[in-house]
Amino acid sequence: MMRLDLLGISCALCCALTACERQMKDMYRQPRYDTGEASPLFPDTKSMRPPPEGSVPAAIGERSATSSGRGGREELAAREIANAASGPAPMTLALLKRGQERYSIYCLPCHSALGDGDGPVVRRGFPRPPSYHEQRLRDAPDRHFFDVITNGYGVMYPYADRITPEDRWAIVAYIRALQLSRNVKTASLPADARRQRAALPGASGAAR
């Protein structure tokens, strides 16, 4: 009798442990949406829901995940100060190089290396953004590009959580350089640059 009782208890324990393990696996593999994944539950088909109207962030960045979130609040305050800035730092080669680097990471996939909106993901079916070389965007103020990077526009989602304000201004400076490169007048180039252009195949060498 004792042996049967022990056998019964052992079987019960095995079943219980099996159930616990199954529940643990269910916790590990529970249904969820990945970042940016679509959902049929909402009219806009986005699983990531916008914050309630009127809400403001209390902390931001990686350090906001700490127990106190104090580091995240400090970073948020610094970003708000930078967001209020009227424009980028003075134009320097270092600023343009930084802007080119950040642009290549975050903007090039859609906007392309030339800024004409024919990036690699667009060639694979993603909606095409406007070309930076359109007159409308050539005439747009610097702040327009900064705000679009910050808040998103159309199908472009916001990048405020991954691009610092300083880097956003650097990207704006690089966008301006792209626009200038497409529309620069030959007569405004230095003499050595005009000679190099004149030597290109098909170039007349005449100033425009």
Backbone as a printed PyTorch tensor [residue, N CA C, xyz], in Angstrom:
tensor([[[  0.8300,  -1.2070,   0.0000],
         [  0.0000,   0.0000,   0.0000],
         [  0.8620,   1.2530,   0.0000]],

        [[  1.9070,   1.2160,   0.8520],
         [  2.8180,   2.3510,   0.9140],
         [  3.4890,   2.5860,  -0.4300]],

        [[  3.8530,   1.5080,  -1.0920],
         [  4.5170,   1.6390,  -2.3820],
         [  3.5810,   2.2500,  -3.4180]],

        [[  2.2950,   1.8500,  -3.3780],
         [  1.3290,   2.4210,  -4.3150],
         [  1.1180,   3.8940,  -4.0670]],

        [[  1.0830,   4.2670,  -2.7690],
         [  0.9040,   5.6870,  -2.4400],
         [  2.0790,   6.5190,  -2.9460]],

        [[  3.2810,   5.9760,  -2.7580],
         [  4.4570,   6.6960,  -3.2390],
         [  4.4510,   6.8180,  -4.7540]],

        [[  4.0050,   5.7410,  -5.3960],
         [  3.9230,   5.7780,  -6.8510],
         [  2.9160,   6.8210,  -7.3180]],

        [[  1.7920,   6.8840,  -6.6220],
         [  0.7760,   7.8660,  -6.9790],
         [  1.2660,   9.2940,  -6.7730]],

        [[  1.9630,   9.5080,  -5.6510],
         [  2.4980,  10.8380,  -5.3810],
         [  3.5310,  11.2270,  -6.4270]],

        [[  4.3650,  10.2640,  -6.8130],
         [  5.3850,  10.5350,  -7.8330],
         [  4.7460,  10.9080,  -9.1600]],

        [[  3.7050,  10.1910,  -9.5270],
         [  3.0150,  10.4900, -10.7900],
         [  2.3780,  11.8760, -10.7440]],

        [[  1.7910,  12.1990,  -9.5920],
         [  1.1590,  13.5160,  -9.4500],
         [  2.1860,  14.6340,  -9.5600]],

        [[  3.3410,  14.4100,  -8.9230],
         [  4.4020,  15.4180,  -8.9930],
         [  4.9080,  15.5930, -10.4160]],

        [[  5.0700,  14.4910, -11.1330],
         [  5.5350,  14.5720, -12.5250],
         [  4.5390,  15.3470, -13.3770]],

        [[  3.2580,  15.0950, -13.1710],
         [  2.2420,  15.8060, -13.9450],
         [  2.2640,  17.2980, -13.6190]],

        [[  2.4300,  17.6050, -12.3270],
         [  2.4520,  19.0050, -11.9160],
         [  3.6510,  19.7330, -12.5000]],

        [[  4.8120,  19.0560, -12.4590],
         [  6.0090,  19.6760, -13.0150],
         [  5.8850,  19.8820, -14.5180]],

        [[  5.2580,  18.9070, -15.1700],
         [  5.0580,  19.0360, -16.6150],
         [  4.1660,  20.2270, -16.9330]],

        [[  3.1230,  20.3890, -16.1310],
         [  2.2170,  21.5200, -16.3410],
         [  2.9280,  22.8400, -16.0970]],

        [[  3.7830,  22.8890, -15.0470],
         [  4.5280,  24.1190, -14.7640],
         [  5.4560,  24.4720, -15.9200]],

        [[  6.1250,  23.4520, -16.4480],
         [  7.0460,  23.7000, -17.5530],
         [  6.2840,  24.2040, -18.7720]],

        [[  5.0970,  23.6420, -19.0180],
         [  4.2930,  24.0880, -20.1520],
         [  3.8470,  25.5330, -19.9600]],

        [[  3.4710,  25.8830, -18.7260],
         [  3.0570,  27.2560, -18.4520],
         [  4.2260,  28.2220, -18.6080]],

        [[  5.4200,  27.7960, -18.2010],
         [  6.5940,  28.6480, -18.3550],
         [  6.8830,  28.8880, -19.8350]],

        [[  6.7680,  27.8450, -20.6350],
         [  7.0000,  28.0070, -22.0750],
         [  5.9550,  28.9380, -22.6820]],

        [[  4.7120,  28.8210, -22.1910],
         [  3.6770,  29.7160, -22.6910],
         [  4.0060,  31.1660, -22.3620]],

        [[  4.6300,  31.3930, -21.1930],
         [  5.0290,  32.7520, -20.8170],
         [  6.1540,  33.2460, -21.7190]],

        [[  7.0800,  32.3590, -22.0420],
         [  8.1950,  32.7430, -22.9040],
         [  7.7310,  33.0250, -24.3280]],

        [[  6.7530,  32.2630, -24.7810],
         [  6.3430,  32.3120, -26.1830],
         [  4.9500,  32.9160, -26.3480]],

        [[  4.5530,  33.7670, -25.4530],
         [  3.2080,  34.3230, -25.5050],
         [  3.0200,  35.1690, -26.7640]],

        [[  1.8190,  35.2020, -27.3000],
         [  1.5580,  35.9960, -28.5150],
         [  1.8480,  37.4720, -28.2480]],

        [[  2.5070,  38.1160, -29.1790],
         [  2.8430,  39.5300, -29.0360],
         [  3.1260,  40.1020, -30.4130]],

        [[  3.1820,  41.4160, -30.4840],
         [  3.5410,  42.1110, -31.7070],
         [  4.9780,  42.6010, -31.5940]],

        [[  5.7400,  42.4430, -32.6610],
         [  7.0660,  43.0340, -32.7210],
         [  6.9450,  44.5170, -33.0630]],

        [[  8.0210,  45.2470, -32.7950],
         [  8.0240,  46.6800, -33.0600],
         [  7.7260,  46.9700, -34.5290]],

        [[  6.7450,  47.8250, -34.7610],
         [  6.3830,  48.2000, -36.1270],
         [  5.4890,  47.2050, -36.8460]],

        [[  5.1120,  46.1140, -36.1830],
         [  4.2960,  45.0930, -36.8470],
         [  2.8510,  45.5690, -37.0130]],

        [[  2.2310,  45.1680, -38.0940],
         [  0.8540,  45.5620, -38.3700],
         [ -0.1190,  44.7660, -37.5080]],

        [[ -1.2960,  45.3530, -37.2900],
         [ -2.3380,  44.6840, -36.5150],
         [ -3.6980,  44.9830, -37.1340]],

        [[ -4.5290,  43.9630, -37.3020],
         [ -5.8770,  44.2030, -37.8600],
         [ -6.8620,  44.7120, -36.8090]],

        [[ -6.4380,  44.8830, -35.5740],
         [ -7.3340,  45.2760, -34.4940],
         [ -7.6900,  46.7600, -34.5170]],

        [[ -6.8690,  47.5740, -35.2110],
         [ -7.0650,  49.0140, -35.1710],
         [ -7.2490,  49.5670, -36.5810]],

        [[ -7.9880,  50.6490, -36.7170],
         [ -8.2490,  51.2140, -38.0580],
         [ -6.9930,  51.5890, -38.8240]],

        [[ -5.9310,  52.0460, -38.1110],
         [ -4.7070,  52.4400, -38.8180],
         [ -3.7700,  51.2650, -39.0630]],

        [[ -4.1820,  50.0540, -38.6810],
         [ -3.4540,  48.7870, -38.8760],
         [ -2.1000,  48.7530, -38.1680]],

        [[ -1.8510,  49.6510, -37.2210],
         [ -0.5840,  49.6790, -36.4960],
         [ -0.7680,  49.0790, -35.1080]],

        [[  0.1350,  48.1750, -34.7370],
         [  0.0500,  47.5890, -33.4040],
         [  0.5720,  48.5430, -32.3390]],

        [[  1.5060,  49.4310, -32.7110],
         [  2.0370,  50.3990, -31.7580],
         [  1.0530,  51.5550, -31.6350]],

        [[  0.5080,  51.7590, -30.4460],
         [ -0.5170,  52.7560, -30.2490],
         [  0.0780,  54.0890, -29.8320]],

        [[ -0.4790,  55.1790, -30.3280],
         [  0.0200,  56.5060, -29.9230],
         [ -0.3470,  56.7910, -28.4750]],

        [[  0.4110,  57.6370, -27.8090],
         [  0.0760,  57.9750, -26.4210],
         [ -1.2210,  58.7750, -26.3700]],

        [[ -1.9080,  58.7700, -25.2400],
         [ -3.1490,  59.5430, -25.1220],
         [ -2.9040,  61.0280, -25.3940]],

        [[ -3.8830,  61.6880, -25.9660],
         [ -3.7540,  63.1050, -26.2790],
         [ -3.4730,  63.9110, -25.0120]],

        [[ -2.4970,  64.7840, -25.1010],
         [ -2.1470,  65.6270, -23.9690],
         [ -1.0990,  65.0430, -23.0490]],

        [[ -0.7310,  63.7700, -23.2510],
         [  0.2860,  63.1640, -22.3940],
         [  1.6670,  63.6750, -22.7750]],

        [[  2.5560,  63.7010, -21.8120],
         [  3.9290,  64.1560, -22.0380],
         [  4.8730,  63.0990, -21.4780]],

        [[  6.0130,  62.8760, -22.1220],
         [  6.9560,  61.8710, -21.6090],
         [  7.5850,  62.3230, -20.3030]],

        [[  7.7820,  61.3800, -19.4040],
         [  8.4510,  61.6770, -18.1290],
         [  9.9320,  61.3840, -18.2120]],

        [[ 10.3290,  60.4850, -19.1150],
         [ 11.7300,  60.1240, -19.2900],
         [ 11.8920,  59.5730, -20.6930]],

        [[ 13.1230,  59.5220, -21.1680],
         [ 13.3710,  59.0830, -22.5430],
         [ 14.7560,  58.4600, -22.6180]],

        [[ 14.9870,  57.6410, -23.6420],
         [ 16.2970,  57.0460, -23.8270],
         [ 16.4920,  55.7600, -23.0330]],

        [[ 17.6460,  55.1490, -23.1960],
         [ 17.9230,  53.8720, -22.5450],
         [ 17.8980,  53.9890, -21.0250]],

        [[ 18.3400,  55.1360, -20.5060],
         [ 18.4220,  55.2770, -19.0600],
         [ 17.0620,  55.4530, -18.4040]],

        [[ 16.0260,  55.6360, -19.1920],
         [ 14.6870,  55.7610, -18.6180],
         [ 14.1840,  54.4390, -18.0610]],

        [[ 14.8450,  53.3430, -18.4280],
         [ 14.4220,  52.0220, -17.9590],
         [ 14.9560,  51.6870, -16.5700]],

        [[ 15.7550,  52.5570, -15.9790],
         [ 16.2580,  52.3060, -14.6330],
         [ 15.1320,  52.4530, -13.6260]],

        [[ 15.3740,  52.0050, -12.4010],
         [ 14.3170,  51.9980, -11.3980],
         [ 13.7780,  53.3920, -11.1110]],

        [[ 14.6520,  54.3880, -11.0820],
         [ 14.1970,  55.7450, -10.7810],
         [ 13.8560,  56.5300, -12.0420]],

        [[ 14.4840,  56.1880, -13.1680],
         [ 14.2660,  56.9240, -14.4020],
         [ 14.8820,  58.3040, -14.3930]],

        [[ 15.6880,  58.6020, -13.3760],
         [ 16.2420,  59.9500, -13.2660],
         [ 17.1240,  60.2900, -14.4570]],

        [[ 17.9580,  59.3360, -14.8790],
         [ 18.8060,  59.5830, -16.0320],
         [ 17.9900,  59.8800, -17.2660]],

        [[ 16.8640,  59.2100, -17.4260],
         [ 16.0000,  59.4550, -18.5650],
         [ 15.3600,  60.8270, -18.5130]],

        [[ 15.0620,  61.3080, -17.3060],
         [ 14.4880,  62.6520, -17.1740],
         [ 15.5270,  63.7110, -17.5290]],

        [[ 16.7710,  63.4750, -17.1420],
         [ 17.8310,  64.4200, -17.4830],
         [ 18.0450,  64.4750, -18.9930]],

        [[ 18.0130,  63.3070, -19.6360],
         [ 18.1850,  63.2760, -21.0880],
         [ 17.0160,  63.9500, -21.7820]],

        [[ 15.8070,  63.7690, -21.2570],
         [ 14.6310,  64.4130, -21.8330],
         [ 14.7620,  65.9300, -21.7530]],

        [[ 15.2140,  66.4360, -20.6100],
         [ 15.3770,  67.8830, -20.4450],
         [ 16.4120,  68.4250, -21.4250]],

        [[ 17.5060,  67.6880, -21.6120],
         [ 18.5410,  68.1290, -22.5430],
         [ 18.0140,  68.1520, -23.9720]],

        [[ 17.2040,  67.1690, -24.3280],
         [ 16.6550,  67.1280, -25.6850],
         [ 15.6540,  68.2520, -25.9150]],

        [[ 14.8730,  68.5710, -24.9040],
         [ 13.9060,  69.6520, -25.0560],
         [ 14.6100,  70.9850, -25.2770]],

        [[ 15.7340,  71.1840, -24.5920],
         [ 16.5040,  72.4080, -24.7930],
         [ 17.0450,  72.4640, -26.2170]],

        [[ 17.5810,  71.3170, -26.6770],
         [ 18.1190,  71.2680, -28.0410],
         [ 17.0190,  71.4170, -29.0810]],

        [[ 15.8360,  70.8640, -28.8000],
         [ 14.7300,  70.9750, -29.7500],
         [ 14.2930,  72.4240, -29.9410]],

        [[ 14.4810,  73.2100, -28.8970],
         [ 14.0710,  74.6100, -28.9670],
         [ 15.0690,  75.4720, -29.7380]],

        [[ 16.2080,  74.8950, -30.0690],
         [ 17.2200,  75.6620, -30.7990],
         [ 16.6770,  76.0670, -32.1610]],

        [[ 17.1210,  77.2150, -32.6440],
         [ 16.5930,  77.7420, -33.8950],
         [ 17.2490,  77.1200, -35.1200]],

        [[ 18.3840,  76.4610, -34.9660],
         [ 19.0520,  75.9000, -36.1230],
         [ 20.3040,  75.1400, -35.7400]],

        [[ 20.9960,  74.5980, -36.7270],
         [ 22.1900,  73.7890, -36.4530],
         [ 23.3660,  74.6470, -36.0120]],

        [[ 24.3880,  73.9560, -35.5840],
         [ 25.6310,  74.6370, -35.2440],
         [ 26.2490,  75.2140, -36.5130]],

        [[ 27.2160,  76.1310, -36.3770],
         [ 27.8650,  76.6990, -37.5710],
         [ 28.3630,  75.6010, -38.5050]],

        [[ 28.2050,  75.8220, -39.8100],
         [ 28.5750,  74.8260, -40.8140],
         [ 30.0710,  74.5640, -40.7970]],

        [[ 30.4320,  73.3230, -40.5910],
         [ 31.8320,  72.9060, -40.6240],
         [ 31.9200,  71.5760, -41.3500]],

        [[ 33.1300,  71.2010, -41.7490],
         [ 33.3210,  69.9110, -42.4020],
         [ 32.9720,  68.7790, -41.4450]],

        [[ 33.2940,  68.9460, -40.1630],
         [ 32.9750,  67.9100, -39.1710],
         [ 31.4620,  67.7290, -39.0470]],

        [[ 30.7080,  68.8440, -39.0910],
         [ 29.2480,  68.7530, -39.0070],
         [ 28.6950,  68.0130, -40.2160]],

        [[ 29.2070,  68.3080, -41.4010],
         [ 28.7260,  67.6330, -42.6070],
         [ 29.0690,  66.1510, -42.5970]],

        [[ 30.2480,  65.8060, -42.1150],
         [ 30.6220,  64.3920, -42.0420],
         [ 29.7250,  63.6440, -41.0630]],

        [[ 29.4310,  64.2840, -39.9380],
         [ 28.5200,  63.6620, -38.9780],
         [ 27.1310,  63.5120, -39.5880]],

        [[ 26.6760,  64.5550, -40.2840],
         [ 25.3830,  64.4730, -40.9340],
         [ 25.3270,  63.3910, -41.9920]],

        [[ 26.3900,  63.2570, -42.7610],
         [ 26.4510,  62.2040, -43.7820],
         [ 26.3890,  60.8190, -43.1400]],

        [[ 27.0970,  60.6430, -42.0470],
         [ 27.0900,  59.3460, -41.3620],
         [ 25.6960,  58.9970, -40.8580]],

        [[ 25.0470,  59.9500, -40.1640],
         [ 23.7060,  59.7040, -39.6290],
         [ 22.6850,  59.5440, -40.7670]],

        [[ 22.8340,  60.3340, -41.8030],
         [ 21.9350,  60.2230, -42.9640],
         [ 22.0480,  58.8300, -43.5830]],

        [[ 23.2690,  58.3320, -43.7220],
         [ 23.4750,  57.0190, -44.3390],
         [ 22.8260,  55.9120, -43.5260]],

        [[ 22.7550,  56.0930, -42.2110],
         [ 22.1690,  55.0730, -41.3430],
         [ 20.6440,  55.1370, -41.3640]],

        [[ 20.0930,  56.3250, -41.1840],
         [ 18.6620,  56.4570, -40.9450],
         [ 17.8490,  56.9090, -42.1600]],

        [[ 18.4410,  57.6430, -43.0830],
         [ 17.6760,  58.2660, -44.1650],
         [ 17.8900,  57.5970, -45.5180]],

        [[ 19.0920,  57.1600, -45.7760],
         [ 19.4420,  56.6150, -47.0940],
         [ 18.5380,  55.4660, -47.5450]],

        [[ 18.1230,  54.5320, -46.6570],
         [ 17.2970,  53.4180, -47.1360],
         [ 16.0610,  53.8520, -47.9100]],

        [[ 15.4660,  54.9830, -47.5560],
         [ 14.2940,  55.4800, -48.2800],
         [ 14.6610,  56.6100, -49.2420]],

        [[ 15.4550,  57.5660, -48.7650],
         [ 15.7040,  58.7830, -49.5330],
         [ 16.8510,  58.6430, -50.5260]],

        [[ 17.6260,  57.5870, -50.4490],
         [ 18.7420,  57.2720, -51.3370],
         [ 19.9560,  58.1240, -51.0170]],

        [[ 21.1000,  57.7030, -51.5310],
         [ 22.3430,  58.4340, -51.3010],
         [ 22.3200,  59.8000, -51.9620]],

        [[ 21.5060,  59.9630, -52.9970],
         [ 21.4300,  61.2250, -53.7290],
         [ 20.3200,  62.1380, -53.2210]],

        [[ 19.4580,  61.5940, -52.3540],
         [ 18.3440,  62.3950, -51.8600],
         [ 17.1800,  62.5070, -52.8240]],

        [[ 17.1230,  61.6180, -53.8160],
         [ 16.0600,  61.7010, -54.8250],
         [ 14.8680,  60.7880, -54.5240]],

        [[ 14.8730,  60.1300, -53.3360],
         [ 13.7420,  59.2920, -52.9500],
         [ 13.7370,  57.9070, -53.5470]],

        [[ 14.8250,  57.4880, -54.1640],
         [ 14.8820,  56.1720, -54.8140],
         [ 15.8040,  55.2510, -54.0290]],

        [[ 15.5510,  55.1220, -52.7350],
         [ 16.3810,  54.2840, -51.8790],
         [ 16.1330,  52.8060, -52.0800]],

        [[ 16.9680,  51.9500, -51.4970],
         [ 16.8420,  50.5010, -51.7050],
         [ 15.5260,  49.9130, -51.2230]],

        [[ 14.9480,  50.4140, -50.1280],
         [ 13.6710,  49.8450, -49.6840],
         [ 12.5290,  50.3300, -50.5670]],

        [[ 12.6780,  51.5050, -51.1590],
         [ 11.6670,  51.9880, -52.1060],
         [ 11.6510,  51.1020, -53.3410]],

        [[ 12.8080,  50.6740, -53.7860],
         [ 12.8930,  49.7850, -54.9510],
         [ 12.2800,  48.4240, -54.6720]],

        [[ 12.0600,  48.1350, -53.3980],
         [ 11.4430,  46.8580, -53.0130],
         [  9.9890,  47.0290, -52.6120]],

        [[  9.4130,  48.1830, -52.9260],
         [  7.9770,  48.3340, -52.7460],
         [  7.5250,  49.3170, -51.6990]],

        [[  8.4410,  49.9000, -50.9080],
         [  8.0270,  50.8610, -49.8840],
         [  7.6140,  52.1680, -50.5600]],

        [[  6.6180,  52.8770, -50.0170],
         [  6.1900,  54.1400, -50.6440],
         [  7.3470,  55.1120, -50.8330]],

        [[  7.3780,  55.7280, -51.9800],
         [  8.4870,  56.6170, -52.3380],
         [  8.3210,  57.9860, -51.6800]],

        [[  9.3400,  58.4680, -50.9750],
         [  9.2710,  59.8230, -50.4140],
         [  9.5810,  60.8570, -51.4920]],

        [[  9.2580,  62.1150, -51.2470],
         [  9.5660,  63.1490, -52.2530],
         [ 11.0660,  63.3680, -52.3630]],

        [[ 11.4970,  63.8460, -53.4840],
         [ 12.9030,  64.1600, -53.6950],
         [ 13.2480,  65.4600, -52.9780]],

        [[ 14.4130,  65.4730, -52.3550],
         [ 14.8730,  66.7140, -51.7190],
         [ 15.1390,  67.8020, -52.7470]],

        [[ 15.2130,  67.4250, -54.0130],
         [ 15.5520,  68.3830, -55.0550],
         [ 14.3270,  69.0510, -55.6710]],

        [[ 13.1370,  68.6910, -55.1850],
         [ 11.9450,  69.4110, -55.5990],
         [ 12.0490,  70.8620, -55.1120]],

        [[ 11.5370,  71.7750, -55.9030],
         [ 11.6280,  73.1850, -55.5250],
         [ 10.9450,  73.4510, -54.1890]],

        [[  9.8700,  72.7310, -53.9300],
         [  9.1450,  72.9130, -52.6680],
         [ 10.0450,  72.6610, -51.4610]],

        [[ 10.8580,  71.6050, -51.5410],
         [ 11.7300,  71.2800, -50.4240],
         [ 13.0200,  72.0900, -50.4580]],

        [[ 13.4140,  72.5480, -51.6240],
         [ 14.5610,  73.4540, -51.6770],
         [ 14.2260,  74.7840, -51.0130]],

        [[ 12.9600,  75.1740, -51.0990],
         [ 12.5320,  76.4280, -50.4990],
         [ 12.1260,  76.2730, -49.0320]],

        [[ 11.9750,  75.0320, -48.5590],
         [ 11.5190,  74.8080, -47.1830],
         [ 12.5870,  75.2550, -46.1850]],

        [[ 12.1810,  75.7760, -45.0280],
         [ 13.1650,  76.1790, -44.0120],
         [ 13.8310,  74.9630, -43.3710]],

        [[ 14.9910,  75.1790, -42.7860],
         [ 15.7100,  74.0920, -42.1250],
         [ 14.8470,  73.4210, -41.0580]],

        [[ 14.0530,  74.2230, -40.3770],
         [ 13.2420,  73.6910, -39.2860],
         [ 12.2430,  72.6410, -39.7830]],

        [[ 11.7940,  72.7780, -41.0240],
         [ 10.8600,  71.7940, -41.5710],
         [ 11.4770,  70.3990, -41.5450]],

        [[ 12.7170,  70.2630, -42.0170],
         [ 13.3770,  68.9590, -42.0430],
         [ 13.6060,  68.4450, -40.6240]],

        [[ 14.0100,  69.3270, -39.7370],
         [ 14.2370,  68.9370, -38.3490],
         [ 12.9500,  68.4000, -37.7270]],

        [[ 11.8300,  69.0910, -37.9530],
         [ 10.5680,  68.6720, -37.3560],
         [ 10.0670,  67.3630, -37.9560]],

        [[ 10.2970,  67.1490, -39.2420],
         [  9.8830,  65.8880, -39.8670],
         [ 10.6790,  64.7270, -39.2870]],

        [[ 11.9880,  64.9290, -39.1050],
         [ 12.8030,  63.8730, -38.4890],
         [ 12.3210,  63.6080, -37.0690]],

        [[ 11.9690,  64.6650, -36.3590],
         [ 11.5490,  64.5360, -34.9700],
         [ 10.1960,  63.8540, -34.8380]],

        [[  9.2190,  64.3010, -35.6140],
         [  7.8270,  63.8800, -35.4170],
         [  7.3160,  62.8910, -36.4500]],

        [[  8.0880,  62.6600, -37.5270],
         [  7.6100,  61.8080, -38.5920],
         [  6.6690,  62.5640, -39.5190]],

        [[  6.3440,  61.9290, -40.6440],
         [  5.4430,  62.5660, -41.6190],
         [  4.9430,  61.4830, -42.5650]],

        [[  3.6200,  61.3930, -42.7180],
         [  3.0740,  60.3550, -43.5940],
         [  3.4200,  58.9670, -43.0740]],

        [[  4.0150,  58.1450, -43.9300],
         [  4.3950,  56.7890, -43.5120],
         [  5.7380,  56.7650, -42.7800]],

        [[  6.4160,  57.8990, -42.7340],
         [  7.6950,  57.9670, -42.0180],
         [  7.4190,  58.1340, -40.5310]],

        [[  7.9530,  57.2220, -39.7130],
         [  7.7190,  57.3270, -38.2740],
         [  8.7430,  58.2530, -37.6260]],

        [[  8.4680,  58.7220, -36.4170],
         [  9.3730,  59.6640, -35.7490],
         [ 10.7200,  59.0200, -35.4180]],

        [[ 11.7610,  59.8250, -35.4660],
         [ 13.1030,  59.3650, -35.1230],
         [ 13.6470,  60.0680, -33.8830]],

        [[ 12.7800,  60.7520, -33.1410],
         [ 13.2530,  61.5070, -31.9780],
         [ 13.8670,  60.6110, -30.9130]],

        [[ 13.4360,  59.3460, -30.8640],
         [ 13.9430,  58.4630, -29.8280],
         [ 15.2630,  57.7980, -30.2020]],

        [[ 15.7400,  58.0330, -31.4230],
         [ 16.9840,  57.3710, -31.8320],
         [ 18.0030,  58.3290, -32.4580]],

        [[ 17.5800,  59.5350, -32.7870],
         [ 18.5110,  60.5320, -33.3270],
         [ 18.4730,  61.7480, -32.4180]],

        [[ 19.5890,  62.1030, -31.8420],
         [ 19.6360,  63.2550, -30.9440],
         [ 19.3560,  64.5420, -31.7190]],

        [[ 18.9100,  65.5860, -31.0420],
         [ 18.6750,  66.8600, -31.7430],
         [ 19.9110,  67.3580, -32.4870]],

        [[ 21.0870,  67.2190, -31.8700],
         [ 22.3110,  67.6690, -32.5310],
         [ 22.5330,  66.9200, -33.8380]],

        [[ 22.2810,  65.6120, -33.8170],
         [ 22.4520,  64.8310, -35.0420],
         [ 21.3660,  65.1280, -36.0640]],

        [[ 20.1760,  65.4930, -35.6040],
         [ 19.1240,  65.8810, -36.5430],
         [ 19.5270,  67.1350, -37.3120]],

        [[ 20.1150,  68.0930, -36.5910],
         [ 20.5790,  69.3060, -37.2590],
         [ 21.7330,  68.9900, -38.2130]],

        [[ 22.5780,  68.0270, -37.8320],
         [ 23.6680,  67.6370, -38.7310],
         [ 23.1150,  67.0140, -40.0050]],

        [[ 22.0560,  66.2230, -39.8780],
         [ 21.4130,  65.6330, -41.0560],
         [ 20.8130,  66.7220, -41.9320]],

        [[ 20.1870,  67.7190, -41.3080],
         [ 19.6220,  68.8370, -42.0680],
         [ 20.7250,  69.5340, -42.8690]],

        [[ 21.8810,  69.7470, -42.2350],
         [ 22.9980,  70.3880, -42.9390],
         [ 23.4350,  69.5410, -44.1330]],

        [[ 23.4450,  68.2180, -43.9610],
         [ 23.8600,  67.3460, -45.0640],
         [ 22.8140,  67.3460, -46.1810]],

        [[ 21.5320,  67.4150, -45.8150],
         [ 20.4840,  67.5090, -46.8430],
         [ 20.6740,  68.7700, -47.6780]],

        [[ 21.0100,  69.8600, -47.0190],
         [ 21.2710,  71.1040, -47.7530],
         [ 22.4680,  70.9310, -48.6860]],

        [[ 23.4790,  70.1890, -48.2380],
         [ 24.6330,  69.9430, -49.1010],
         [ 24.2270,  69.1130, -50.3170]],

        [[ 23.3510,  68.1320, -50.1190],
         [ 22.8590,  67.3350, -51.2490],
         [ 22.1070,  68.2150, -52.2440]],

        [[ 21.2630,  69.1000, -51.7170],
         [ 20.5230,  69.9870, -52.6040],
         [ 21.4590,  70.9020, -53.3860]],

        [[ 22.4590,  71.4030, -52.7220],
         [ 23.4070,  72.2920, -53.3790],
         [ 24.1950,  71.5550, -54.4550]],

        [[ 24.5630,  70.2920, -54.1660],
         [ 25.3760,  69.5310, -55.1170],
         [ 24.6390,  69.2890, -56.4250]],

        [[ 23.3210,  69.1940, -56.3680],
         [ 22.5380,  68.9410, -57.5800],
         [ 22.2950,  70.2170, -58.3890]],

        [[ 22.3670,  71.3660, -57.7370],
         [ 21.9640,  72.6020, -58.4060],
         [ 23.0480,  73.6760, -58.4070]],

        [[ 24.2760,  73.2970, -58.0960],
         [ 25.3460,  74.2870, -58.0510],
         [ 25.6290,  74.8280, -59.4550]],

        [[ 25.9140,  76.1030, -59.5370],
         [ 26.2640,  76.7320, -60.8040],
         [ 27.7630,  76.5950, -61.0540]],

        [[ 28.1200,  76.2540, -62.2620],
         [ 29.5290,  76.0740, -62.5920],
         [ 30.3270,  77.3400, -62.3050]],

        [[ 29.7570,  78.4980, -62.6030],
         [ 30.4810,  79.7500, -62.4140],
         [ 30.8100,  80.0190, -60.9590]],

        [[ 30.0600,  79.3920, -60.0250],
         [ 30.3060,  79.6350, -58.6090],
         [ 31.3760,  78.7170, -58.0280]],

        [[ 31.8660,  77.7570, -58.8210],
         [ 32.8750,  76.8260, -58.3450],
         [ 34.2590,  77.4640, -58.3700]],

        [[ 35.1650,  76.9920, -57.5040],
         [ 36.5550,  77.4460, -57.5810],
         [ 37.1660,  77.0730, -58.9320]],

        [[ 38.2350,  77.7490, -59.2910],
         [ 38.8410,  77.5540, -60.6070],
         [ 39.2620,  76.1090, -60.8300]],

        [[ 39.8620,  75.4560, -59.8170],
         [ 40.3070,  74.0740, -60.0020],
         [ 39.1200,  73.1350, -60.1940]],

        [[ 38.0050,  73.4160, -59.5050],
         [ 36.8130,  72.5840, -59.6640],
         [ 36.2050,  72.7750, -61.0490]],

        [[ 36.2510,  74.0130, -61.5560],
         [ 35.7270,  74.2470, -62.9090],
         [ 36.5640,  73.5090, -63.9470]],

        [[ 37.8780,  73.4710, -63.7240],
         [ 38.7340,  72.7390, -64.6690],
         [ 38.4400,  71.2460, -64.6280]],

        [[ 38.2150,  70.7060, -63.4130],
         [ 37.9000,  69.2800, -63.2970],
         [ 36.5690,  68.9690, -63.9740]],

        [[ 35.6030,  69.8650, -63.8200],
         [ 34.3180,  69.6360, -64.4590],
         [ 34.4390,  69.6910, -65.9740]],

        [[ 35.2320,  70.6250, -66.4600],
         [ 35.4010,  70.7510, -67.9060],
         [ 36.0500,  69.5180, -68.5050]],

        [[ 36.8290,  68.7970, -67.6890],
         [ 37.5150,  67.6110, -68.1890],
         [ 36.6260,  66.3770, -68.2150]],

        [[ 35.4280,  66.4570, -67.5840],
         [ 34.5380,  65.3170, -67.5610],
         [ 33.9780,  65.0430, -68.9450]],

        [[ 33.7380,  63.7620, -69.2960],
         [ 33.1630,  63.4320, -70.6050],
         [ 31.8130,  64.1040, -70.8010]],

        [[ 31.6260,  64.7480, -71.9020],
         [ 30.3590,  65.3710, -72.2150],
         [ 30.1760,  66.7570, -71.6400]],

        [[ 31.1310,  67.2330, -70.8390],
         [ 31.0210,  68.5680, -70.2660],
         [ 31.5560,  69.5920, -71.2270]],

        [[ 30.8320,  70.6750, -71.3680],
         [ 31.2440,  71.7210, -72.2980],
         [ 32.2740,  72.6400, -71.6700]],

        [[ 32.2740,  72.6990, -70.3370],
         [ 33.1990,  73.5770, -69.6470],
         [ 32.7060,  74.9990, -69.5630]],

        [[ 31.5750,  75.3110, -70.1530],
         [ 31.0560,  76.6670, -70.1030],
         [ 30.3490,  76.9050, -68.7870]],

        [[ 30.5180,  78.0840, -68.2520],
         [ 29.8480,  78.4420, -66.9910],
         [ 28.3640,  78.5870, -67.2260]],

        [[ 27.5670,  78.1110, -66.2640],
         [ 26.1110,  78.2480, -66.3670],
         [ 25.6680,  79.4030, -65.4820]]])
